[in-house]
Amino acid sequence: MTDPRTRLAHALNGFDAATGAVVPPLHLATTFARDGAYALRAAENNYIRNASPTVDLAERVLADLDGGIAARLFASGIAAIACLLDSLDAGAHVVAPKVMYYGAQALMRRLAAKGRIALTLFDQNDPDALSAAIQTGRTALVWCETPSNPTWAITDIAAAAAAAHAAGANLAVDSTCAPPCTTRPLQLGADFVFHSATKYLNGHSDVLAGVLVAAAESARWHDICTLRTMTGGVPGPFDAWLLIRGLRTLFVRFERASANALAVARHFERHPRLAGVLYPGLTDHPGHAVAARQMTGGFGGMLSLLVDGDGAAALRVATRTRVFLPATSLGGVESLIEHRRTVEGPESPVPANLLRLSVGIEHEADLIADLEQALAG
């Protein structure tokens, strides 16, 4: 099986060799019996905090999908990010975007306030800001998110990798909104790729999980693996099994969501009740050329609408949709609408008139009609 679509649809194995079942088995055990010589019957399977068969299969599928040497699953996306940051030496310098997933930035700011890391935030809209923020011999980790949530600015991953490596730093890319069916950061030079597996990878709004995938063996990767075991931030087997279930349809789900989002973006691009549409698939988006080069499988289902008005006007639109559900999250089969400033709070850098859309797999005409009636109100 040479094409990733085929390998993913078969979850690598094709079927369960022990039973012939075409669906991967679910192993719920938290502990594992040893043999007569008191040796482990399977490598590392002694306790679920170390490894378990269902989690192991999910990790092998994810490593194959991203083209990495190995993957590690976590009980949430923020747990994965925390583990990566914990692998840094005390006081290590971290470079990250000014606009990014607010939970990750809040964690970084907290660690910086405690002196655990030093943090520099760069403006993704300035092409020179990232390289200017990196300090040779001091910066340990460059964190990029592309497209960035929720303005969908694009970072050139290959250029970021070159800048980070020239300074002796690692590059980690949050590719949650550009899963490996469209972007593979490790092949563009990143050292680590992160996904909130809750989102597109699972795709059904019923799993909480995060994943880190490494490009190569390194001391930091081994430390991350050790920390994951020591701190116990592992997912349960049923969550891992549901993740495998969702992953098997990733390519078809993402293709449909991308097509729907592009149709929505084009329809509302110059709408009289909007001040703008933020979507990297639009040719006038500042990062379109880089996105087209990096996102080879589609521009994704995430876009933002800038309502022609204030935050109150945007909130009114968010409460009038009927197909778009007013809820936090993204990447599921159902379409969601969210007023990010309300969710992030008064310190949010997100414009008050911004509405974030996670476009699902419904019929595009229903999605467009729903937004039209909400805006008309």
Salt bridges, closest charged atoms under 4 A:
ASP3 OD1 - ARG5 NH1 3.45
ASP56 OD2 - ARG60 NE 3.21
GLU59 OE1 - ARG72 NH1 3.80
GLU59 OE2 - ARG228 NH1 3.05
ASP64 OD2 - ARG7 NE 2.77
ASP66 OD2 - HIS195 NE2 2.69
ASP86 OD1 - ARG116 NH2 3.36
ASP156 OD2 - ARG293 NH2 2.74
ASP191 OD2 - HIS165 NE2 2.80
ASP206 OD2 - ARG245 NH2 3.09
GLU217 OE1 - HIS222 NE2 2.79
GLU269 OE2 - ARG270 NH1 3.46
ASP284 OD2 - ARG270 NH2 3.97
GLU338 OE1 - ARG340 NH1 2.60
GLU338 OE1 - ARG356 NH2 3.00
GLU344 OE2 - ARG340 NH2 3.07
GLU372 OE2 - HIS267 NE2 2.74
GLU372 OE1 - HIS271 NE2 2.96
